[in-house]
């Protein structure tokens, strides 16, 4: 009886089973390096435990692009990876999805259905689709910004092109920085300069369990081989794909894989 009541010589923590948390990562094997241009591409964001954020960006370094909607489609193994049902759409593009304003864009996803496996294809991979669209009569997205490329000097606002103000600290006119796609949309003395990279939305991918690697679990930015169908990765205007040089803007994912460790 004394032996039963006596404390053990070993600390409890020495015998406890310790299960380390899953640590996720996203490996982009062929990171986007600026070509093709324009393009939609993936840029790895933050790693937070079993979650990795991914910025989906539009590169338009050669000339500004105007669009009123975009759609994205990812395929993934829902048994290994889940996609977050909260996403961060860049409000500078088409507006904020949930700001409660008249011109909030229409934002739709099927994250819940995809994560439950209700959207699987013949290969057993789930298809996550999201779409963001400007409302009728509301501003569209333009990836250029009006800039005073002449570096106009000034001492007061009246020295500057109409619409600009004088930064008296440096003695230069401050550009309006208005969104644009053409020089004609800027005030006199300004030009429409392309902003090379624009974040469209930030998504989160979550490791649902441990993932054997290499290579890990493929996450594909999907482009539908049937060009008559929508729902894949597209930059749109008036329901049609935006064409640059007569071709749709390509989407590249850099051969992305979700991996885990403990």
C-alpha positions as CSV (number, residue, x, y, z in Angstrom):
1,X,0.0,0.0,0.0
2,X,2.9,2.4,0.8
3,X,4.4,1.6,-2.6
4,X,1.1,2.6,-4.3
5,X,0.8,5.9,-2.4
6,X,4.5,6.8,-2.8
7,X,5.2,9.3,-5.5
8,X,7.0,8.1,-8.6
9,X,10.7,8.8,-8.9
10,X,10.0,10.0,-12.5
11,X,8.5,13.3,-13.4
12,X,5.2,13.0,-15.3
13,X,6.4,15.2,-18.1
14,X,9.1,12.6,-18.9
15,X,6.6,10.0,-19.9
16,X,4.0,12.3,-21.5
17,X,3.4,12.0,-25.3
18,X,4.3,15.3,-26.8
19,X,2.6,16.0,-30.2
20,X,4.2,18.9,-31.9
21,X,2.0,21.2,-33.9
22,X,1.9,21.1,-37.7
23,X,4.0,23.8,-39.4
24,X,3.0,24.5,-42.9
25,X,4.9,26.1,-45.8
26,X,4.3,26.8,-49.4
27,X,7.1,26.0,-51.9
28,X,6.9,27.8,-55.2
29,X,9.4,25.9,-57.2
30,X,9.5,28.3,-60.2
31,X,8.9,31.8,-58.7
32,X,7.5,34.4,-61.0
33,X,10.4,36.6,-62.2
34,X,8.5,39.1,-64.3
35,X,7.8,37.1,-67.5
36,X,5.3,36.8,-69.0
37,X,4.1,40.4,-68.7
38,X,1.2,40.8,-68.1
39,X,0.4,37.9,-65.9
40,X,-1.5,36.8,-62.8
41,X,0.9,35.1,-60.4
42,X,1.3,33.8,-56.8
43,X,3.5,35.6,-54.2
44,X,4.0,33.8,-50.9
45,X,2.9,35.8,-47.9
46,X,3.2,35.0,-44.2
47,X,3.6,31.6,-42.5
48,X,1.5,31.3,-39.3
49,X,1.7,27.8,-37.9
50,X,-0.4,25.5,-40.1
51,X,-1.5,28.5,-42.3
52,X,0.2,30.2,-45.2
53,X,-1.1,33.3,-46.8
54,X,-0.7,33.8,-50.6
55,X,-1.0,37.1,-52.5
56,X,-2.5,36.8,-55.9
57,X,-1.0,39.6,-58.0
58,X,-1.4,41.1,-61.4
59,X,1.7,42.1,-63.2
60,X,1.2,44.9,-65.8
61,X,4.5,46.5,-66.2
62,X,4.4,47.3,-69.9
63,X,1.1,49.2,-70.0
64,X,-1.8,49.9,-67.6
65,X,-4.8,47.5,-67.7
66,X,-8.5,48.4,-67.1
67,X,-10.9,45.7,-65.9
68,X,-14.1,45.5,-64.0
69,X,-13.9,41.9,-62.7
70,X,-11.6,39.0,-62.0
71,X,-12.1,35.3,-61.2
72,X,-9.7,32.8,-59.7
73,X,-9.8,29.0,-59.6
74,X,-7.5,26.8,-57.5
75,X,-7.4,23.0,-57.5
76,X,-6.1,21.2,-54.4
77,X,-6.5,18.0,-52.4
78,X,-9.1,18.9,-49.8
79,X,-8.1,15.9,-47.7
80,X,-4.7,17.5,-47.1
81,X,-5.3,21.2,-47.6
82,X,-8.1,23.6,-46.8
83,X,-8.6,27.1,-48.1
84,X,-9.6,29.8,-45.7
85,X,-13.1,31.1,-45.9
86,X,-12.0,34.6,-45.0
87,X,-10.1,36.5,-47.8
88,X,-8.7,39.9,-48.1
89,X,-9.6,41.6,-51.4
90,X,-7.4,44.7,-52.1
91,X,-9.8,47.6,-51.7
92,X,-7.8,49.8,-54.0
93,X,-8.7,47.6,-57.0
94,X,-12.5,47.4,-57.1
95,X,-13.4,48.4,-53.5
96,X,-13.9,46.4,-50.3
97,X,-16.3,43.5,-50.3
98,X,-17.9,44.2,-47.0
99,X,-17.6,48.0,-46.4
100,X,-21.3,48.6,-46.6
101,X,-21.0,51.1,-49.4
102,X,-23.1,51.5,-52.6
103,X,-20.2,50.6,-54.8
104,X,-18.9,47.6,-52.9
105,X,-18.1,44.9,-55.5
106,X,-19.9,41.6,-55.7
107,X,-17.7,39.0,-54.1
108,X,-18.5,35.3,-54.2
109,X,-16.6,32.1,-53.3
110,X,-17.4,28.4,-52.9
111,X,-14.8,27.8,-50.2
112,X,-17.2,25.9,-47.9
113,X,-18.3,23.5,-50.7
114,X,-14.7,23.0,-52.0
115,X,-13.3,22.2,-48.5
116,X,-16.0,19.6,-48.0
117,X,-15.1,17.9,-51.3
118,X,-18.4,18.9,-53.1
119,X,-16.5,20.3,-56.1
120,X,-14.1,17.5,-56.8
121,X,-13.2,16.6,-60.4
122,X,-12.5,13.1,-61.8
123,X,-9.0,13.1,-60.2
124,X,-10.5,13.8,-56.8
125,X,-9.2,17.4,-56.5
126,X,-11.4,20.1,-55.2
127,X,-12.0,23.3,-57.2
128,X,-12.2,26.6,-55.3
129,X,-13.6,29.4,-57.3
130,X,-13.9,33.1,-56.4
131,X,-15.2,36.1,-58.3
132,X,-15.0,39.8,-57.7
133,X,-17.0,42.2,-59.9
134,X,-17.7,45.9,-59.9
135,X,-21.3,46.9,-59.7
136,X,-23.0,48.5,-62.7
137,X,-22.2,52.3,-62.8
138,X,-19.3,52.0,-60.3
139,X,-15.6,52.7,-60.9
140,X,-13.6,50.0,-62.6
141,X,-10.0,49.0,-61.8
142,X,-7.1,50.7,-63.6
143,X,-3.5,49.7,-62.9
144,X,-2.0,53.0,-64.0
145,X,-1.5,56.1,-61.9
146,X,-1.3,59.7,-63.1
147,X,2.2,61.1,-62.5
148,X,3.9,64.4,-63.2
149,X,6.8,63.1,-65.2
150,X,8.1,66.6,-65.9
151,X,9.0,67.1,-62.2
152,X,7.4,70.6,-62.3
153,X,9.0,73.0,-59.8
154,X,6.8,75.3,-57.7
155,X,6.5,77.6,-54.8
156,X,2.6,77.6,-54.7
157,X,-0.3,75.5,-56.0
158,X,-0.9,77.9,-58.9
159,X,2.5,76.9,-60.3
160,X,1.3,73.4,-60.8
161,X,-0.9,71.7,-63.5
162,X,-4.6,71.9,-62.7
163,X,-5.5,69.4,-60.0
164,X,-2.0,69.1,-58.6
165,X,-0.7,70.8,-55.4
166,X,2.7,72.1,-54.5
167,X,4.9,70.3,-52.0
168,X,6.6,73.3,-50.7
169,X,9.0,71.2,-48.7
170,X,10.7,69.9,-51.8
171,X,9.5,72.6,-54.3
172,X,7.8,70.1,-56.6
173,X,4.3,69.6,-57.8
174,X,2.5,66.6,-56.2
175,X,0.9,64.3,-58.8
176,X,-2.8,63.6,-58.5
177,X,-2.0,59.8,-58.4
178,X,-5.4,59.2,-60.0
179,X,-6.1,55.7,-61.3
180,X,-5.8,55.6,-65.0
181,X,-5.4,53.4,-68.1
182,X,-4.7,56.2,-70.6
183,X,-2.7,59.5,-70.6
184,X,-6.0,61.3,-71.6
185,X,-7.5,60.4,-68.2
186,X,-4.8,62.5,-66.5
187,X,-4.7,66.3,-66.1
188,X,-2.5,68.3,-68.4
189,X,1.2,67.8,-67.6
190,X,0.7,64.3,-66.2
191,X,1.1,60.9,-67.9
192,X,-0.5,57.5,-67.0
193,X,2.4,55.4,-65.6
194,X,1.8,51.7,-65.1
195,X,2.0,50.3,-61.6
196,X,3.9,47.1,-62.2
197,X,2.4,44.8,-59.6
198,X,-1.1,45.0,-58.1
199,X,-2.3,42.6,-55.4
200,X,-5.8,41.4,-56.3
201,X,-6.6,39.3,-53.2
202,X,-4.8,37.6,-50.3
203,X,-5.9,34.0,-49.6
204,X,-5.0,31.5,-46.8
205,X,-4.2,27.9,-47.3
206,X,-4.3,25.6,-44.2
207,X,-2.7,22.3,-43.7
208,X,-5.4,19.9,-42.7
209,X,-3.0,17.2,-41.7
210,X,0.7,16.2,-42.2
211,X,1.7,16.2,-45.9
212,X,4.4,13.9,-47.1
213,X,7.2,15.7,-48.9
214,X,8.9,16.0,-51.2
215,X,7.1,17.2,-53.3
216,X,4.1,18.0,-51.0
217,X,0.5,18.6,-52.1
218,X,0.1,20.5,-55.4
219,X,-1.9,23.8,-55.3
220,X,-2.7,24.8,-58.9
221,X,-4.0,28.1,-60.2
222,X,-6.3,26.6,-62.7
223,X,-7.0,27.8,-66.3
224,X,-9.8,26.0,-68.0
225,X,-8.7,24.5,-71.3
226,X,-12.2,25.1,-72.6
227,X,-12.1,28.8,-73.4
228,X,-15.9,29.0,-73.8
229,X,-16.3,28.4,-70.0
230,X,-15.7,30.9,-67.2
231,X,-14.8,30.3,-63.6
232,X,-11.1,29.9,-64.1
233,X,-8.3,32.5,-63.7
234,X,-9.4,35.5,-65.7
235,X,-9.1,39.3,-65.9
236,X,-12.4,40.5,-67.3
237,X,-14.1,43.6,-68.7
238,X,-17.7,43.6,-69.8
239,X,-17.9,39.9,-69.2
240,X,-15.1,39.2,-71.7
241,X,-11.5,38.5,-71.0
242,X,-9.1,41.4,-71.3
243,X,-6.9,40.9,-74.3
244,X,-3.3,42.2,-74.5
245,X,-1.7,41.7,-77.9
246,X,-4.8,39.7,-78.9
247,X,-4.3,37.2,-76.1
248,X,-5.8,36.7,-72.6
249,X,-3.7,37.5,-69.6
250,X,-2.0,34.2,-68.6
251,X,-2.0,32.8,-65.0
252,X,1.1,31.2,-63.6
253,X,1.4,29.5,-60.2
254,X,5.1,28.7,-60.3
255,X,4.4,25.0,-59.6
256,X,3.3,25.6,-56.0
257,X,3.3,22.8,-53.3
258,X,2.0,22.8,-49.7
259,X,4.4,21.1,-47.3
260,X,4.4,20.5,-43.6
261,X,6.8,19.7,-40.8
262,X,6.6,19.2,-37.0
